[in-house]
Amino acid sequence: MIKEFGNILQLDGETYYSFPTPETLSNLEKEDLREYGLSFRKAEYVIDLSKCIEENKLDLNELKTKSTSEIISELLKIRGIGVWTAELAVIRGLHRVVALPADDIGLRRVVSHYYNNYEPISADELRRIAKGWGRWSGLAAFYLVVADIMSIKI
């Protein structure tokens, strides 16, 4: 999808691709995105979100000035965005390492390995554990996932 709709940069003989712009995505049809593995509904949400950005109903620069909880609240107002997506957007898109995607099943599995002897934990239990990580909770979670990936023998 990135190769198809994103911008291309050639540098020192290497090709790099950027994510498609909201303008590009807002002009696509749902079928265009379904070819890349998105469900009909997710394709609809991506296009609708892109239109919100294009029409200035969601100002990404303004989001940067808000607190993490305000950003998540703002994102949750958008159809198709749930808590997990909002928290992940804060971490990945805004580089706020305090955000924690506690509803992520993979993350809960990893944390349960290191903190609960492999016994499954809920999102609330993960948030309770992560309080001990302070303002670095999202970053700590990231490192736990990386540690888990690196421990897998291929």
VENNORZI-V844314 format. One record per residue. RES is the residue in one letter. BURIAL is I if it has 16 or more other C-alpha atoms within 10 Angstrom, else O. D_CENTER is the distance of its C-alpha to the mean C-alpha in whole Angstrom. Layout:
{{RES BURIAL D_CENTER} {RES BURIAL D_CENTER}}
//
This chain:
{{M O 17} {I O 16} {K O 19} {E O 21} {F I 19} {G I 18} {N O 21} {I O 23} {L O 24} {Q O 27} {L O 28} {D O 30} {G O 31} {E O 27} {T O 25} {Y O 21} {Y O 19} {S O 16} {F O 14} {P I 16} {T O 16} {P I 16} {E O 20} {T I 20} {L I 17} {S I 19} {N O 22} {L I 21} {E O 23} {K I 21} {E O 23} {D O 21} {L I 18} {R I 19} {E O 21} {Y O 18} {G O 17} {L O 15} {S O 17} {F O 19} {R O 17} {K I 14} {A I 16} {E I 17} {Y I 14} {V I 13} {I I 16} {D I 17} {L I 14} {S I 15} {K I 19} {C I 18} {I I 17} {E I 20} {E O 22} {N O 21} {K O 20} {L I 17} {D O 17} {L O 15} {N O 17} {E O 18} {L I 15} {K O 15} {T O 19} {K O 18} {S O 17} {T I 14} {S O 15} {E O 16} {I I 13} {I I 12} {S O 15} {E O 15} {L I 12} {L I 13} {K O 16} {I O 15} {R O 16} {G O 13} {I I 10} {G O 11} {V I 10} {W O 8} {T I 5} {A I 7} {E I 7} {L I 3} {A I 4} {V I 7} {I I 7} {R O 6} {G O 7} {L O 10} {H O 11} {R I 12} {V I 12} {V I 14} {A I 11} {L I 10} {P I 9} {A I 12} {D I 12} {D I 10} {I O 14} {G O 14} {L I 13} {R I 16} {R I 18} {V I 18} {V I 19} {S I 21} {H I 23} {Y O 23} {Y O 24} {N O 25} {N O 27} {Y O 25} {E O 26} {P O 23} {I I 21} {S O 20} {A I 16} {D O 19} {E O 21} {L I 18} {R I 17} {R O 21} {I I 21} {A I 18} {K O 21} {G O 23} {W O 20} {G O 21} {R O 18} {W I 17} {S I 15} {G I 12} {L I 14} {A I 16} {A I 14} {F I 12} {Y O 16} {L I 17} {V I 15} {V O 16} {A O 20} {D I 19} {I O 19} {M O 21} {S O 24} {I O 24} {K O 27} {I O 27}}
//
